[in-house]
Amino acid sequence: MNPEELKHIAVLEAMDIEALARLAAVLEQKEYGDGQAVFAEGDPGDSMYFIARGCIRIEKRAQATSAVNKILAVLEAGDYFGEMALLDQKPRSASAVAAGGATILRLSKAAFDQMQAKSSVAGMSVLFAMIRTSSERIRRLSSQVVVYDEVGKAIGESRELQTLLDVIMQQLSSATHADWGLMLLRCQFSERLELRGQANLTLTTEQCEAVSMGQGFLGPVLQNPGDQLVASLDDEEPFKSCARLGFETASLLLSPITVEGKFLGLIVLGGNERDQFDLNALNLARGVARQAGPAILNARHREEEQSRSRHSRQFVRF
């Protein structure tokens, strides 16, 4: 492999050309198809990996005996994973699965030890690069833990639906560094959307009406509910062809709230910069939407029962 190609991997870009050359000489290039496991949770740890192309999902079983996996992170080209195998060689604590086709560069523990024996500079360069990136991951994980904890607390303690929605909007906007956000719920008695929360955004009467009708960039998601990471609103179909509502920004993150296939609402986050959100931000929004979905559904049922009860009392007095 050409050492210059390794410069495209963020964690290696600060290494000098001699260290890159020694690293390139011991890397093994491997190709993976969509859904193919690089390694599984519990496998022996004997190597780390750099992503040259594609994406890798890091997944962990929800329970020891469960076949259901939770996505911990989504790593893109230029990132790395499995690095703890170079230090402790313990069994893998999570699985790594290709999300689409991926090209991976494998660095075995034996090859790393050999490289370090020949050039301690090259080995230490890799270790220092890993430390820098690991600290960023820890900060991101800490932020995500806070979000899930606060949303979980709101689900357990909030007696009012609006309180829960406000917590979700606040936590997600902060954790993803969004410039603005909207929390939309589908009306129980029509196909319209209710604006139930907003962050750093004030809409005009006309914009509120357009949002309630699902116009503009909301249309494609309502027609085919699914998570959307829009890196550039002006460049990506079908969003660039949508009518503008007047408050859109360069990038968008949209995550539907569904329960058993039933569409309940939509989380919308906006960023002033292109590519402001990454797959980890989308994964966090998806996780929160999945966590809060049943609680929102139950709260809507309670609202409906309270409304019926009020109408019944009014009827009796009449």
N, C-alpha and C positions, 0 to 999 in steps of 0.2 A: 504494500500500500504506500502511496505517496504521502510522506509526512505532512505536506502542506494541506492535504485534505482534512487532517485532524484539527486544523485551525478552526474549522466550522463547528467543532464541538466545543460548546461554551466553557466547559470545565477545563479544557486543555489549551485554550487560546493564549494563556499567559506563559506557556512553556516555551523554552528556546528550541531552535531547530534541531540541535543535537539530541536533546531529551526526547523530542517528538520522533526522531529517526529511530532511537532505541525502542520506543514504545511501539511504533509502527511495525517493527521487525518481529514482534512477538504477538501481535493481534491476529485473531482468526475471524474472518468475515463469514457471517451466517445469514441465511434468508428465511423469513417466517411468513406464512400465509395468515389470513384473517382468522382469529380465534385459536391459532396454534400457540401452545404453551412453550415459553422459553424455559421455565422451570415451574414446579408445583410446590405449594406449601408443604413443608416437611421433607423435601428433597435435600440431599447433602449439599452444603455450600462449598463450591470449589472454584468459583470464578465470579468476576464482575463484568458488566456489559455497558458499552457506549452505543447510543442510538444514532446511526448514520442517516436513516430514512424511516419515515413512518411514525407510528405511535405505539406505546406500550401501556396497558392497564395493569396497575398493581392491585391485586384483589386478595381478600382474606375471607375465610369461611366465617359465616355468622355464628355458627356453633361448631364444636369439634366434630360432631356426627352429621352436620348439615351439608347438603349439596348446594345450598344457596351461598353465593359469594357477594361481598360488599366491596365496592370500588373505593380504594383508599386514595389513589392518585392516578392521574393520566399524564404520562411523560411523553414528550415530543422529541423530534430530531434535535440533537445537540445536548440531550440530557443523558444521564447514566443511572444504573440501578444495580442492586446486588453487591454493593461494595463491601458490606460487612464480612463477606466471605474471605476477603483478603486479610482480615484481622482476626476473626475467631473461628471460621470454618464450622460454625454451628448449622443445624438444619435451617432451611429457609423458613422465615416467619410469615411469608405471604407468597402468592403466586404472581408470575409475570406472564401476561397474555398479549399477543399481537392484536392491535385494533386496526384491521386493514393490513396490507402487506407492509413488512418492515425489514430493514437491513440493520443487523446488529453486529458490533465488533466485540468479540469475546476476549477477555484477558484472564487467563487461568491463574490460580495461585502459584503454580509451579513456574509459569512464565514470568509472573511478577517478581518472584523471589530471584529468578535467574537475572532479570533485568536489574534488580536492585544490587545484586552481587557485582555485576559488571560496572554499574554506574549508580552510586547512591544518590547523585543529583537527580537522575531521571526518576528513580523510585520516590524520592521525597517530593518531587514536583507533583506527581500523581496524588500523593497523600495530602499535601497542602491544598491542592485543588478540590479534593473530596471534602476536606474540612470546611472550606469556604461555602461550598454548595450545600453541605449538610446543615450548616447553621441557618441558611435560608429556608430549608425544608422544615426545620424545627419551628421557626417563627410562623410559617404558614400553617403547620399542623396545630400549633397552639391557638391560632386564630380560629381555626375550624372547630376545635374542641369547645371554645367559648360559645360559638354560634349554636352548636348542637345542644350545649348545656342550657343556654338561655331560652332557646325555643322549647326544649323539653320541659323546663321549669314553667314556662308560660302555658304549655298544654296542660300541665298538671294543676296549676294554681288559678289560671284566669277563668273567671266566671262569665266574662263577656267576650264574644268573638272578636270585637274590635280591638281589645287589648292584645290578643294573640296576633292579629294581623299587624298591629303597630310594632310589636317586638320583631316579627319576621322581617318587616321592611327595614327597620333600624339595623338589625344585626347583619343582614345580607348586604346592605348598602355600604356599611363600614368594612366588612371583611373583604369584599371584592373591590373596594376603592371606587365604587360607582359614583358618577357625578349626579345622578338622579335615579329615582325608582318609582314604580307604580305597582300597586296591588289591586288586581281586578278579580271580581267574583261574578260568575254567571248568575243572573237573576233567577230566582226559583220559579217564577211564573211566566217568563218569556226568554227569548234568546239574547236579550240585551246584557251588557256588562255593567256591573256596578263598580264605581271607583271607590274602593274601601281603604286606600292608603296611598300616600305619596311622600317622597323624600326629595327635598331641594328642588321642588318643581311646583309652579302655580299655573294651572290651566285656565284659559278663558272659557266662557260659557259655550262657545262654538266648539272648542277643542274637547271639552267634557262630553258634549253630545256626539262628536265624531268617535271618541273612544268608546262610548256606550254602544255605538252601532258597530264596533269592530272594524272601523275603517283604517285606511293607510297600512302601515307595516303590520298591524294586528291581523289583517285578513288572511295571509298565507298560513299563519299558525292556527287560526280558528278553523280553517278549512281542513287542515291536516295536523292536528295537535301533536307536537313533538318538540323536544329541546332544540333551540336554535342559537348558535354562536355566530353573530354577524360581525365580521372583522371590519367591513367597510360597507356602510349602508348604500353608498353611491355606486358601488361596483358589483355587488352581488345580487343575482337573480334569486327569487322573484322580488326581492325587497326594493331594488333600485327602480323598478317600474311602478311601485305603489305611489298613490297620491300622498303628498306630504301634509302632515297635520300641523306643522309649524313649531314643534318642540323637539324634533328628532336631533340626535347628535351622530357623530361619526360611526360609533360602534354600538351594538345592542346585544343583550343577553336575554333570551326569553325562555322561561321554563313553565310549562303547564302544570297545574295541580289536578291530578286525576285520582280516582279511587275505583278500582275494578272496571276500568275503561270509561267511567263517567267523568266528563269534563266539569270541574268545579270552578276553575279560575286560572289566572295567569300571573306569574311574577315577571316583571319587566325591569331591567336595569340598563341604564344608558351611560356611555362614556364619551367624553369630548375628543378623545384621541382614537385614531385607528388602532386596531389590534389591542385594545385596552384590556379585554378579558381573555383569559386562557381556558383550556379545558378543565383545569382544576376549579376555576370559578364556576364553570357550568356544572361540574360534578357536585359542588357544594350546594348550588341552588337546586339542583335536582334532588339531592338528599334531603334538604329542608322541605321541599314540596312534598316529597313522599312521606316524610315524618309528620307533617302537619295536616296532610289530606284527610285522614279519618277524623281528626279533631275538628276540622272545619266542617265536615259533613255532619257530624253530631251536633255541632253548635247551630248549624242552619236548621236542623230538625227541631232543636229546642226553640229557636226563634219562630219557626212556623207554628209550633204548639202554643206558644205564648200569644201569638197573633190570633189564633183560632179561639183561645180562651177569652181574650179581650172582646172579640166579636160576639162570642156567646153571651158574655155578661151584658154587653150593650143591647143585645136582642131581648134578653130577659127584662131589662129595665123598660124597654120600649113597650 
